[in-house]
Amino acid sequence: MKKLDTLFIGFMLFSMFFGAGNLIFPPVLGASSGVNYWLAMAGFIVTGVGLPFIVLLAISLVKGGVQTIGNRVHPVFSTIFTVAVYLCIGPFLAIPRNANVAFEMGVSPYMGGAMNKTLVLLLFSVIFFALVYLVSLNPSKMEKYMGRFITPTLLLAMVVLCVAGFVNLDSPFQQPTEQYKSDAFFTGFLEGYNTMDALAALAFGIVILSAIKKRGVKDSKQLRNYTLKASLIAGILLSIIYVSLGVIGARMAGTATFENGTEILSAAATLLLGQNGTMLLGLIFTLACFTTVVGLTTACGHYFSELIPKANYKTVVLVVTLVGFTLSNLGLNQILKVSVPFLVTAYPLTIVLITLTFFSRYYRSQRKVYGSAMLFTGVVAVMGGLHAFGLDLGPLQTIKEMLPLSSVGLEWIVPALVGTGVGLVFDKVGAKPQVVENLEVKTS
């Protein structure tokens, strides 16, 4: 495979990851963390860039992707977990969120007061999802459309905005808000969940591997190497943009009070470039959200067409597009309400599941180790999700708050370690050695 192909696949991966959350959360982090910005951004990059990178690497090591990894816990768990992830990063959450943000930033600023916003959103959604459907129908063309055309345009627009911000914004960093005063790194770490990229990586892995294989790469070692290179390209681009957007947010914090990342970027673009800045920002958001929705739609098409033999790829893409279109018209606030509880539950499970994958060669009985670790982690993760949803857990909440690292939102770590330890103990007692199934690298 040519080096230029690797570059374009890296661009495609970047464009698939770079969506609504990647744009709106870094500026908020910058404005909120103030003088503690660099520590907070380091935590954000760990979960917003590092974790997705690790997920892609883990998937490249295992034949069958996330489904096979989940089977090491139990086939029922694997199916439920994978379906839940695909539905939430797909038509039920991430797809409508991206479409709605594209509308809010690309169309809404130009609407007159007399225009019916609901009707305009409907018309925008029809056009947006029609284009998504057409591009997603032919996944073999995705690298051409997204890697060679859309992503360079998106990157150029981002460069213009970020350079203008660095040159013209010189306000000092403000004092951090309460949540960033003492635990800036861990707060940034948790904010990285909001990008949803670690969950998206579970789905994008199969898309990237397919794109590499279509270029004649069959050897498992080469597949991993090219996946690693493409991931590095995407990761470096994401990190640079996150840092730049965060600095803009930190500089803008001293000029006014903002409610969210879209307001910060809108104000910055207008301040730096006038009306042209508003148009540039609208282009950035529309392209970023469009490429992510195409990537998620394609990933869902691949997965569900394999899971349900009677459902072909084109049918799944049509259904995903229609559901995403319908939910996008509910409005952004309604969509975001359900995102945090799901992420608080799903991220710990994903982190533990992927971490165990790198050490699976050392387990005699995978199911005992994986099952125990996921059980202990899952109990605490579900409690966190229910609490984030606003439910009163009563005595369970008290127990949750007594766990180590609860103050920084990482109370699941110790239970995960305990569960892994319990699984290892059972693994060593009475288990017969077994061959690790579906690994690309043979182990004993």
Phi, psi and chi 1 to 4 in degrees:
 res  aa     phi    psi   chi1   chi2   chi3   chi4
   1 MET       -  137.2 -168.7  167.5   77.6      -
   2 LYS   -73.0  152.0  -61.3  177.7 -179.1  178.6
   3 LYS   -60.2  -36.1  -69.8 -176.7  178.5  179.9
   4 LEU   -65.4  -35.5 -161.4   58.3      -      -
   5 ASP   -62.7  -41.7  -72.6  -28.4      -      -
   6 THR   -61.5  -41.1  -54.1      -      -      -
   7 LEU   -61.7  -45.8  177.2   65.2      -      -
   8 PHE   -68.1  -35.9  -72.5  139.3      -      -
   9 ILE   -67.2  -38.0  -68.8  175.6      -      -
  10 GLY   -61.7  -41.3      -      -      -      -
  11 PHE   -61.9  -43.2  -80.6  178.5      -      -
  12 MET   -61.7  -43.8 -179.3  179.4   75.6      -
  13 LEU   -62.3  -42.7 -179.8   58.8      -      -
  14 PHE   -58.5  -47.0  162.0   79.9      -      -
  15 SER   -66.1  -31.3   67.2      -      -      -
  16 MET   -69.4  -38.8  -70.5  163.2   65.5      -
  17 PHE   -74.3  -37.9  -84.1  130.0      -      -
  18 PHE   -80.6   93.9 -167.2   64.4      -      -
  19 GLY  -126.1 -149.3      -      -      -      -
  20 ALA   -60.7  -50.3      -      -      -      -
  21 GLY   -62.5  -34.1      -      -      -      -
  22 ASN   -67.3  -23.6  -50.5   76.2      -      -
  23 LEU   -90.4  -40.2  -80.2  162.3      -      -
  24 ILE   -90.1  -21.4   62.2  179.5      -      -
  25 PHE   -86.3  -39.0  -67.1  114.8      -      -
  26 PRO   -57.9  -42.5  -28.6   37.4      -      -
  27 PRO   -62.3  -37.3  -21.8   33.0      -      -
  28 VAL   -64.9  -42.5  174.7      -      -      -
  29 LEU   -59.8  -44.0 -179.8  144.3      -      -
  30 GLY   -62.6  -45.1      -      -      -      -
  31 ALA   -66.0  -34.8      -      -      -      -
  32 SER   -82.7  -34.3  -58.5      -      -      -
  33 SER   -83.9  -26.0   58.9      -      -      -
  34 GLY    56.5 -123.5      -      -      -      -
  35 VAL   -67.5  -15.1  -66.2      -      -      -
  36 ASN   -95.8   20.8  -70.6  -23.4      -      -
  37 TYR   -58.3  -48.9  167.0   70.3      -      -
  38 TRP   -65.1  -35.3  -65.0  107.2      -      -
  39 LEU   -68.5  -42.8 -166.4   58.4      -      -
  40 ALA   -65.1  -42.6      -      -      -      -
  41 MET   -65.0  -34.5  179.1   52.2   67.7      -
  42 ALA   -60.5  -43.7      -      -      -      -
  43 GLY   -64.4  -39.0      -      -      -      -
  44 PHE   -63.0  -42.2 -174.8   89.9      -      -
  45 ILE   -68.6  -31.0  -72.3  176.7      -      -
  46 VAL   -58.5  -48.5  167.4      -      -      -
  47 THR   -91.3  -24.7   47.2      -      -      -
  48 GLY   -85.4  -22.8      -      -      -      -
  49 VAL  -125.4  -52.5  178.0      -      -      -
  50 GLY   -61.8  -46.0      -      -      -      -
  51 LEU   -65.5  -46.8 -173.3   55.5      -      -
  52 PRO   -57.7  -37.5  -24.8   34.0      -      -
  53 PHE   -61.7  -44.1  174.9   86.4      -      -
  54 ILE   -66.1  -39.2  -68.1  171.9      -      -
  55 VAL   -60.9  -45.8  170.6      -      -      -
  56 LEU   -61.6  -40.4  -74.2  171.6      -      -
  57 LEU   -64.6  -41.9 -176.9   58.9      -      -
  58 ALA   -63.3  -41.4      -      -      -      -
  59 ILE   -66.2  -33.6  -69.9  176.2      -      -
  60 SER   -69.9  -17.4   71.4      -      -      -
  61 LEU   -84.9  -15.3  -68.3  170.9      -      -
  62 VAL  -123.2  128.2 -179.0      -      -      -
  63 LYS   -70.4  129.3  -69.9 -178.6  179.7  177.9
  64 GLY    98.5   -5.8      -      -      -      -
  65 GLY    64.3 -145.6      -      -      -      -
  66 VAL   -64.5  -30.2   63.2      -      -      -
  67 GLN   -61.8  -42.9 -170.1   78.6   34.6      -
  68 THR   -67.3  -41.1  -62.1      -      -      -
  69 ILE   -61.2  -44.0  -63.6  174.1      -      -
  70 GLY   -64.4  -30.7      -      -      -      -
  71 ASN   -62.5  -21.8  -76.9  -19.9      -      -
  72 ARG   -69.8  -21.2  -65.2  172.2  179.7  174.4
  73 VAL   -82.9  -59.4 -178.7      -      -      -
  74 HIS  -177.5  143.4 -167.5  -81.0      -      -
  75 PRO   -56.2  -36.7  -27.7   35.3      -      -
  76 VAL   -65.8  -46.5  174.4      -      -      -
  77 PHE   -58.3  -44.8  167.3   85.9      -      -
  78 SER   -57.3  -47.0  179.1      -      -      -
  79 THR   -66.5  -47.1  -59.7      -      -      -
  80 ILE   -62.5  -48.1  -66.7  174.5      -      -
  81 PHE   -63.0  -47.0  176.5   75.3      -      -
  82 THR   -66.4  -43.0  -51.3      -      -      -
  83 VAL   -61.5  -43.2  168.0      -      -      -
  84 ALA   -61.5  -42.3      -      -      -      -
  85 VAL   -63.7  -47.7  167.6      -      -      -
  86 TYR   -64.5  -39.1  -89.6   90.5      -      -
  87 LEU   -66.4  -38.4  -71.7  177.3      -      -
  88 CYS   -79.9  -36.7  -72.3      -      -      -
  89 ILE   -81.2   -7.1   65.4  169.2      -      -
  90 GLY  -107.2 -119.3      -      -      -      -
  91 PRO   -70.4  -22.3   25.3  -35.0      -      -
  92 PHE   -88.7  -17.0  -74.1  173.1      -      -
  93 LEU  -144.6  -68.9 -176.9   57.3      -      -
  94 ALA   -66.1  -40.8      -      -      -      -
  95 ILE   -63.9  -52.1  -74.5  178.0      -      -
  96 PRO   -64.5  -31.4   16.3  -28.4      -      -
  97 ARG   -63.1  -45.7 -177.7  178.7   79.7  171.3
  98 ASN   -65.0  -42.5  -84.5  -82.5      -      -
  99 ALA   -62.5  -40.6      -      -      -      -
 100 ASN   -69.3  -39.5 -145.9  -82.4      -      -
 101 VAL   -65.4  -39.0  169.5      -      -      -
 102 ALA   -58.7  -40.2      -      -      -      -
 103 PHE   -67.3  -46.6  168.6   76.8      -      -
 104 GLU   -61.0  -35.1  -68.4  -69.0  -17.1      -
 105 MET   -97.8  -28.0  -61.2  -56.6  -61.7      -
 106 GLY   -95.3  -23.6      -      -      -      -
 107 VAL  -122.9  -46.0  176.0      -      -      -
 108 SER   -53.1  -39.5 -171.8      -      -      -
 109 PRO   -61.2  -19.7  -24.1   35.3      -      -
 110 TYR  -101.7    4.7  -55.0  100.8      -      -
 111 MET   -81.4  136.6  -68.9  174.4   53.7      -
 112 GLY   -77.2  162.3      -      -      -      -
 113 GLY   -62.3  -26.0      -      -      -      -
 114 ALA   -85.4   -7.6      -      -      -      -
 115 MET   -79.6  141.7  -62.1 -178.1   70.4      -
 116 ASN   -81.0  110.0 -173.3  -44.8      -      -
 117 LYS   -63.7  -38.3 -173.0  172.4 -176.8  178.3
 118 THR   -62.3  -42.8  -58.6      -      -      -
 119 LEU   -67.9  -41.6  179.0   59.1      -      -
 120 VAL   -64.7  -41.1  176.6      -      -      -
 121 LEU   -60.0  -40.5  172.9   59.4      -      -
 122 LEU   -62.3  -46.4  177.6   63.3      -      -
 123 LEU   -64.9  -41.7  -64.9  174.5      -      -
 124 PHE   -61.4  -43.2  170.9   82.7      -      -
 125 SER   -62.7  -38.2  -60.2      -      -      -
 126 VAL   -59.9  -49.0  169.6      -      -      -
 127 ILE   -66.8  -46.4  -61.7  171.9      -      -
 128 PHE   -58.2  -50.8 -176.0   89.4      -      -
 129 PHE   -76.7  -23.9  -79.8  100.3      -      -
 130 ALA   -65.0  -42.2      -      -      -      -
 131 LEU   -67.6  -40.9  -68.4  173.9      -      -
 132 VAL   -58.4  -44.9  166.8      -      -      -
 133 TYR   -62.5  -44.9  175.4   70.7      -      -
 134 LEU   -64.8  -43.3  -68.8  174.1      -      -
 135 VAL   -69.7  -38.4  175.1      -      -      -
 136 SER   -71.1  -20.9  -59.3      -      -      -
 137 LEU   -61.9  -29.1  -81.6 -179.6      -      -
 138 ASN  -123.0   82.1 -166.7  -13.1      -      -
 139 PRO   -61.4  -23.2   19.4  -30.5      -      -
 140 SER   -66.9  -20.0   62.6      -      -      -
 141 LYS   -92.5   -2.9  -62.9  -69.2 -174.4 -179.5
 142 MET   -60.8  -42.5  -81.6 -177.5   57.7      -
 143 GLU   -61.5  -36.8 -179.0  -93.3  -34.3      -
 144 LYS   -68.0  -49.8  177.6  180.0  178.8 -179.0
 145 TYR   -68.2  -48.3  -65.3  137.1      -      -
 146 MET   -88.2  -41.5  -64.0  167.0   62.9      -
 147 GLY   -76.9  -35.4      -      -      -      -
 148 ARG   -99.5  -23.6  -55.4 -171.8 -178.7 -151.7
 149 PHE  -117.4  -59.4  -57.9  130.3      -      -
 150 ILE   -69.0  -46.5  -61.8  178.0      -      -
 151 THR   -63.4  -46.2  -59.1      -      -      -
 152 PRO   -57.4  -38.2  -27.7   36.6      -      -
 153 THR   -64.4  -43.4  -56.1      -      -      -
 154 LEU   -62.7  -44.9  174.0   59.8      -      -
 155 LEU   -64.3  -40.2  -73.3  173.5      -      -
 156 LEU   -61.9  -44.3  178.8   61.0      -      -
 157 ALA   -63.1  -39.4      -      -      -      -
 158 MET   -65.7  -39.8  -72.3  -60.7  -54.1      -
 159 VAL   -60.9  -44.5  167.2      -      -      -
 160 VAL   -59.8  -47.1  171.9      -      -      -
 161 LEU   -64.3  -46.8  177.7   63.3      -      -
 162 CYS   -69.7  -40.8  -67.9      -      -      -
 163 VAL   -63.2  -43.1  168.9      -      -      -
 164 ALA   -60.4  -38.3      -      -      -      -
 165 GLY   -66.9  -44.7      -      -      -      -
 166 PHE   -65.8  -35.9  -83.3  110.3      -      -
 167 VAL   -76.7  -40.8  171.5      -      -      -
 168 ASN  -103.1  -18.2  -62.4  -54.9      -      -
 169 LEU   -96.7  119.1  -65.4  176.0      -      -
 170 ASP  -131.3   15.3   56.1    2.9      -      -
 171 SER   -65.5  140.7  -59.6      -      -      -
 172 PRO   -68.5  154.7   26.1  -34.9      -      -
 173 PHE   -65.8  139.2  -73.4   14.4      -      -
 174 GLN   -87.1  174.0  -56.6  -61.8  -60.1      -
 175 GLN   -69.2  143.3  -71.3  -59.3  -51.5      -
 176 PRO   -70.0  155.6   26.7  -34.7      -      -
 177 THR   -71.2  172.6   58.9      -      -      -
 178 GLU   -56.8  -43.0 -171.4   63.9   32.2      -
 179 GLN   -69.3  -19.9   60.7 -179.9  -20.2      -
 180 TYR  -102.1    3.5  -77.8   96.5      -      -
 181 LYS   -71.6  -48.4  -78.2 -175.8  178.5  179.1
 182 SER  -110.1  -22.1   57.6      -      -      -
 183 ASP  -129.1   52.0  -62.0  -51.7      -      -
 184 ALA   -61.8  -43.4      -      -      -      -
 185 PHE   -63.4  -48.5  176.4   85.3      -      -
 186 PHE   -69.6  -32.5  -70.2  110.5      -      -
 187 THR   -66.1  -42.8  -56.7      -      -      -
 188 GLY   -63.8  -36.8      -      -      -      -
 189 PHE   -57.4  -47.2 -176.7   96.1      -      -
 190 LEU   -70.1  -34.0  -65.4  176.7      -      -
 191 GLU   -63.6  -29.5  -76.2  -62.8  -48.5      -
 192 GLY   -62.5  -23.3      -      -      -      -
 193 TYR   -56.3  -36.6  -72.8    7.7      -      -
 194 ASN   -64.4  -20.2  -70.8  -39.8      -      -
 195 THR   -67.4  -24.8   65.3      -      -      -
 196 MET    64.4   13.8  -60.5 -177.0   72.3      -
 197 ASP   -72.5  -30.7  -77.7  -10.6      -      -
 198 ALA   -64.9  -38.7      -      -      -      -
 199 LEU   -71.2  -39.4  -58.4 -179.0      -      -
 200 ALA   -63.3  -33.4      -      -      -      -
 201 ALA   -63.1  -30.5      -      -      -      -
 202 LEU   -59.7  -33.1  -66.4  171.0      -      -
 203 ALA   -90.3  -37.1      -      -      -      -
 204 PHE   -72.4  -21.3  -70.0  160.2      -      -
 205 GLY   -54.1  -45.8      -      -      -      -
 206 ILE   -67.3  -31.6 -170.9  172.9      -      -
 207 VAL   -68.7  -44.1  177.6      -      -      -
 208 ILE   -67.6  -44.5  -63.4  -57.2      -      -
 209 LEU   -61.0  -38.7  -71.6  173.0      -      -
 210 SER   -64.5  -40.9  -63.6      -      -      -
 211 ALA   -64.7  -37.2      -      -      -      -
 212 ILE   -71.3  -43.1  -64.3  172.6      -      -
 213 LYS   -62.4  -33.1  -72.1  177.6 -179.3  178.1
 214 LYS   -69.2  -10.9  -74.2  177.1 -179.5  177.1
 215 ARG   -97.4   17.9  -79.4  156.0  178.9   76.4
 216 GLY    88.7    6.7      -      -      -      -
 217 VAL   -85.3  119.0  178.9      -      -      -
 218 LYS  -118.5  -31.5  -57.2  -62.4 -178.2 -177.5
 219 ASP   -63.6  132.8 -179.6   71.2      -      -
 220 SER   -62.6  -37.9   59.1      -      -      -
 221 LYS   -65.9  -41.4 -174.7  176.3  179.9  179.7
 222 GLN   -65.7  -38.4  -73.2 -173.2  -36.6      -
 223 LEU   -58.0  -45.8  -83.5  172.8      -      -
 224 ARG   -64.4  -41.0  -72.8 -166.0  -64.4  -85.5
 225 ASN   -64.2  -44.1  -71.7  -21.7      -      -
 226 TYR   -69.1  -35.8  -76.7  121.2      -      -
 227 THR   -62.4  -41.9  -59.3      -      -      -
 228 LEU   -61.5  -45.0 -176.8   64.1      -      -
 229 LYS   -64.8  -44.9  -68.3  175.8 -178.4  177.9
 230 ALA   -63.1  -39.4      -      -      -      -
 231 SER   -65.6  -39.0  -60.7      -      -      -
 232 LEU   -63.5  -41.7  -79.3  172.7      -      -
 233 ILE   -60.5  -49.5  -67.9  170.2      -      -
 234 ALA   -63.3  -41.9      -      -      -      -
 235 GLY   -65.2  -41.5      -      -      -      -
 236 ILE   -64.4  -44.0  -69.9  171.1      -      -
 237 LEU   -61.9  -44.9  -69.1  174.0      -      -
 238 LEU   -61.2  -43.9  -74.6  170.1      -      -
 239 SER   -62.5  -44.6  -62.2      -      -      -
 240 ILE   -61.0  -43.9  -67.5  172.2      -      -
 241 ILE   -69.0  -41.1  -70.2  176.7      -      -
 242 TYR   -58.9  -47.1  -72.5  157.7      -      -
 243 VAL   -61.3  -43.6  169.8      -      -      -
 244 SER   -64.8  -46.2  -58.4      -      -      -
 245 LEU   -65.5  -36.3  -68.0  175.5      -      -
 246 GLY   -64.7  -40.9      -      -      -      -
 247 VAL   -64.2  -41.3  168.8      -      -      -
 248 ILE   -58.5  -44.3  -71.0  175.9      -      -
 249 GLY   -62.1  -42.1      -      -      -      -
 250 ALA   -65.1  -39.1      -      -      -      -
 251 ARG   -70.4  -36.3  -62.3  -68.4 -172.5 -166.1
 252 MET   -75.1  -20.0  -70.4  -66.0  -64.5      -
 253 ALA   -58.9  -29.1      -      -      -      -
 254 GLY   -82.8   -4.8      -      -      -      -
 255 THR   -97.5  -24.8   64.2      -      -      -
 256 ALA  -169.8 -179.1      -      -      -      -
 257 THR  -106.4  131.1  -59.2      -      -      -
 258 PHE  -125.1  148.2  -55.3   98.7      -      -
 259 GLU   -91.2  -28.5  -68.6 -172.6    5.2      -
 260 ASN  -156.0  178.0   51.3   53.2      -      -
 261 GLY   -66.5  -32.8      -      -      -      -
 262 THR   -65.1  -38.5   56.9      -      -      -
 263 GLU   -65.9  -39.8  -71.6 -171.3    4.2      -
 264 ILE   -62.7  -49.3  -65.8  173.2      -      -
 265 LEU   -68.4  -35.9  -69.5  178.6      -      -
 266 SER   -63.1  -45.9  -65.9      -      -      -
 267 ALA   -64.5  -40.8      -      -      -      -
 268 ALA   -65.8  -45.1      -      -      -      -
 269 ALA   -62.9  -42.3      -      -      -      -
 270 THR   -67.2  -41.4  -57.3      -      -      -
 271 LEU   -64.4  -39.3  177.4   65.5      -      -
 272 LEU   -82.8  -38.2  -63.9  170.4      -      -
 273 LEU  -129.9    5.7  -58.3  169.1      -      -
 274 GLY    67.2 -145.1      -      -      -      -
 275 GLN   -62.1  -32.8 -174.3   63.7   27.3      -
 276 ASN   -63.2  -32.6  -69.3  -28.8      -      -
 277 GLY   -65.0  -39.7      -      -      -      -
 278 THR   -63.7  -42.0  -56.4      -      -      -
 279 MET   -65.6  -41.5  -64.7  175.5   62.0      -
 280 LEU   -62.2  -43.7  178.2   67.7      -      -
 281 LEU   -65.3  -39.8 -168.2   62.2      -      -
 282 GLY   -61.2  -39.8      -      -      -      -
 283 LEU   -63.8  -43.8  174.4   65.9      -      -
 284 ILE   -60.3  -50.1  -70.1  171.6      -      -
 285 PHE   -64.3  -41.8  -91.5   88.6      -      -
 286 THR   -65.1  -45.6  -58.4      -      -      -
 287 LEU   -66.1  -43.8  -70.4  178.8      -      -
 288 ALA   -62.4  -46.2      -      -      -      -
 289 CYS   -68.7  -37.5  -66.1      -      -      -
 290 PHE   -63.8  -47.5  177.0   78.5      -      -
 291 THR   -64.0  -37.1   54.5      -      -      -
 292 THR   -67.4  -42.2  -64.2      -      -      -
 293 VAL   -63.8  -40.2  170.9      -      -      -
 294 VAL   -61.9  -44.8  169.1      -      -      -
 295 GLY   -61.5  -43.8      -      -      -      -
 296 LEU   -68.7  -39.2  -67.0  171.3      -      -
 297 THR   -64.2  -43.4  -58.6      -      -      -
 298 THR   -63.2  -44.4  -57.0      -      -      -
 299 ALA   -61.6  -43.5      -      -      -      -
 300 CYS   -63.2  -38.7  -72.4      -      -      -
 301 GLY   -60.8  -44.4      -      -      -      -
 302 HIS   -62.2  -48.4  -79.1  -62.2      -      -
 303 TYR   -67.9  -52.3  174.7   71.1      -      -
 304 PHE   -72.0  -27.3  -74.1  109.5      -      -
 305 SER   -71.4  -26.9   60.6      -      -      -
 306 GLU   -82.3  -34.7  -68.2 -178.9    2.9      -
 307 LEU   -70.0  -38.3 -179.3   67.3      -      -
 308 ILE  -114.4   98.1  -51.4  170.9      -      -
 309 PRO   -54.6  -33.3  -24.9   34.5      -      -
 310 LYS   -78.0  -10.9  -67.6 -175.9  178.4 -179.8
 311 ALA   -99.9  112.0      -      -      -      -
 312 ASN   -80.6  168.2   61.2   46.9      -      -
 313 TYR   -57.6  -46.3  174.7   82.6      -      -
 314 LYS   -64.1  -36.2  -67.9 -177.0  178.1 -179.1
 315 THR   -65.8  -43.8  -59.0      -      -      -
 316 VAL   -63.0  -43.8  174.9      -      -      -
 317 VAL   -59.2  -41.7  167.0      -      -      -
 318 LEU   -62.9  -45.3  177.2   60.7      -      -
 319 VAL   -64.1  -45.9  172.1      -      -      -
 320 VAL   -60.0  -42.5  169.6      -      -      -
 321 THR   -62.9  -43.9  -57.2      -      -      -
 322 LEU   -67.3  -41.7  -69.7  175.6      -      -
 323 VAL   -65.9  -44.4  174.0      -      -      -
 324 GLY   -60.6  -41.5      -      -      -      -
 325 PHE   -60.0  -44.8  162.4   76.5      -      -
 326 THR   -64.7  -48.1  -57.9      -      -      -
 327 LEU   -72.3  -27.0  -65.7 -177.9      -      -
 328 SER   -64.8  -23.0   67.0      -      -      -
 329 ASN   -84.8    3.1  -77.0  -86.5      -      -
 330 LEU   -77.2  -22.6  -65.9  178.0      -      -
 331 GLY   106.1  150.2      -      -      -      -
 332 LEU   -65.1  -42.2 -175.1   59.5      -      -
 333 ASN   -61.2  -41.2  -69.4  -24.5      -      -
 334 GLN   -65.3  -36.4  -65.0  -62.8  -38.1      -
 335 ILE   -67.8  -43.3  -63.2  168.7      -      -
 336 LEU   -69.5  -23.8  -66.7  177.4      -      -
 337 LYS   -60.0  -35.0  -81.1 -177.2 -179.6  179.9
 338 VAL   -93.9   -5.2  -61.1      -      -      -
 339 SER   -73.5  -45.2   64.3      -      -      -
 340 VAL   -62.1  -49.5  173.6      -      -      -
 341 PRO   -57.3  -40.3  -25.3   35.4      -      -
 342 PHE   -65.3  -44.3  171.4   75.1      -      -
 343 LEU   -65.7  -39.2  -64.2  175.2      -      -
 344 VAL   -61.8  -32.1  169.3      -      -      -
 345 THR   -82.5  -43.7  -57.4      -      -      -
 346 ALA   -77.5  -36.0      -      -      -      -
 347 TYR   -63.6  -47.7 -102.4   79.1      -      -
 348 PRO   -57.5  -42.4  -26.8   36.3      -      -
 349 LEU   -62.1  -41.7  -67.2  170.7      -      -
 350 THR   -65.8  -45.2  -58.8      -      -      -
 351 ILE   -60.6  -45.9  -67.6  171.7      -      -
 352 VAL   -67.1  -43.9  174.5      -      -      -
 353 LEU   -60.0  -45.1 -170.4   62.8      -      -
 354 ILE   -71.5  -39.8  -66.5  -58.4      -      -
 355 THR   -60.4  -43.7  -58.3      -      -      -
 356 LEU   -62.0  -29.7  -69.0  173.6      -      -
 357 THR   -60.5  -36.5  -59.0      -      -      -
 358 PHE   -72.9  -15.2  -71.8   99.4      -      -
 359 PHE  -115.6   11.6  -58.6   96.1      -      -
 360 SER   -64.2  -23.9   60.9      -      -      -
 361 ARG   -65.6  -18.1   69.4 -176.7   64.6 -175.4
 362 TYR   -92.8   -2.2  -57.0  109.3      -      -
 363 TYR   -95.1  136.8  -47.2  143.8      -      -
 364 ARG   -81.1  -40.4  -65.1  158.0   65.1   92.9
 365 SER  -125.1   99.6  173.9      -      -      -
 366 GLN   -59.1  -41.1  -69.1 -178.0    7.2      -
 367 ARG   -63.0  -35.9 -173.7  157.8  -63.9  175.4
 368 LYS   -66.2  -44.0  -69.2  179.3 -179.8  178.8
 369 VAL   -70.9  -52.0  179.6      -      -      -
 370 TYR   -60.9  -47.6  -83.7   81.5      -      -
 371 GLY   -61.3  -45.6      -      -      -      -
 372 SER   -65.2  -45.5  177.8      -      -      -
 373 ALA   -61.8  -43.4      -      -      -      -
 374 MET   -71.5  -31.8  -63.3  -57.4  -74.6      -
 375 LEU   -65.0  -50.3  175.3   62.5      -      -
 376 PHE   -63.4  -42.6  -81.8   72.0      -      -
 377 THR   -66.7  -44.0  -54.4      -      -      -
 378 GLY   -62.0  -39.1      -      -      -      -
 379 VAL   -59.5  -48.4  169.4      -      -      -
 380 VAL   -71.2  -38.0  179.9      -      -      -
 381 ALA   -63.9  -42.1      -      -      -      -
 382 VAL   -64.5  -40.1  169.6      -      -      -
 383 MET   -59.5  -42.9  -71.0  167.5   56.5      -
 384 GLY   -63.3  -40.2      -      -      -      -
 385 GLY   -65.9  -41.5      -      -      -      -
 386 LEU   -65.6  -38.9  -67.3  174.7      -      -
 387 HIS   -65.7  -41.8  177.0   67.7      -      -
 388 ALA   -63.8  -28.4      -      -      -      -
 389 PHE   -75.8  -11.5 -162.9   68.7      -      -
 390 GLY   102.0    7.7      -      -      -      -
 391 LEU   -82.0  142.9  -63.4  179.7      -      -
 392 ASP   -84.3  114.6 -177.5    8.8      -      -
 393 LEU   -90.1   -5.9  -59.3  178.7      -      -
 394 GLY    60.7 -129.5      -      -      -      -
 395 PRO   -60.1  -30.0  -23.4   33.6      -      -
 396 LEU   -63.6  -34.7  -68.5  178.1      -      -
 397 GLN   -65.3  -38.4 -179.3   63.6   23.5      -
 398 THR   -63.0  -43.3  -57.2      -      -      -
 399 ILE   -63.1  -42.9  -64.7  173.6      -      -
 400 LYS   -60.1  -42.7  174.0  177.8  170.1  -66.2
 401 GLU   -71.7  -17.3  -68.2  174.5   -6.1      -
 402 MET   -81.9  -13.9  -68.1  173.1   61.0      -
 403 LEU   -71.0  145.5  -67.8  170.5      -      -
 404 PRO   -57.1  144.3  -24.4   34.0      -      -
 405 LEU    69.1   10.4  -59.2  176.7      -      -
 406 SER   -62.7  -32.7  176.2      -      -      -
 407 SER   -65.1  -22.3   60.9      -      -      -
 408 VAL  -111.2   14.7  -66.8      -      -      -
 409 GLY    77.4   17.6      -      -      -      -
 410 LEU  -119.1   37.2  -60.5  175.1      -      -
 411 GLU   -66.6  -12.3   62.4  -82.8   -4.8      -
 412 TRP   -79.2  -15.3   54.8  -90.6      -      -
 413 ILE   -65.0  -49.2  -71.5 -178.0      -      -
 414 VAL   -64.1  -46.4  171.1      -      -      -
 415 PRO   -57.3  -36.3  -28.2   36.6      -      -
 416 ALA   -63.5  -42.6      -      -      -      -
 417 LEU   -66.4  -41.2  -66.9  173.7      -      -
 418 VAL   -63.5  -45.5  171.8      -      -      -
 419 GLY   -61.2  -40.1      -      -      -      -
 420 THR   -64.0  -42.6  -57.0      -      -      -
 421 GLY   -61.7  -43.6      -      -      -      -
 422 VAL   -61.8  -43.1  170.4      -      -      -
 423 GLY   -62.7  -39.4      -      -      -      -
 424 LEU   -65.8  -36.9  -71.8  171.5      -      -
 425 VAL   -62.3  -49.8  169.8      -      -      -
 426 PHE   -64.1  -31.2  -77.8  104.8      -      -
 427 ASP   -63.6  -35.6  177.9   46.8      -      -
 428 LYS   -84.0  -14.7  -61.4  -59.9 -178.1 -177.5
 429 VAL  -100.8  104.9  178.3      -      -      -
 430 GLY    77.1   10.1      -      -      -      -
 431 ALA   -92.5  138.3      -      -      -      -
 432 LYS   -88.0  141.8  -65.4 -179.3  179.6 -179.7
 433 PRO   -57.1  142.9  -22.6   33.2      -      -
 434 GLN  -138.2  155.1   66.1  178.5   41.1      -
 435 VAL   -81.3  135.0  177.2      -      -      -
 436 VAL   -71.7  119.9  177.8      -      -      -
 437 GLU   -82.4  145.3  -65.2 -179.0   -2.8      -
 438 ASN    67.3   13.3  -65.5  -47.6      -      -
 439 LEU   -82.6  142.8  -85.4 -179.8      -      -
 440 GLU   -69.2  -35.8  -63.0  -75.4    0.9      -
 441 VAL   -96.8  123.4 -179.7      -      -      -
 442 LYS   -72.0  133.2  -67.2 -176.5  178.5  178.8
 443 THR  -134.1  164.4   58.2      -      -      -
 444 SER  -106.2      -   57.7      -      -      -
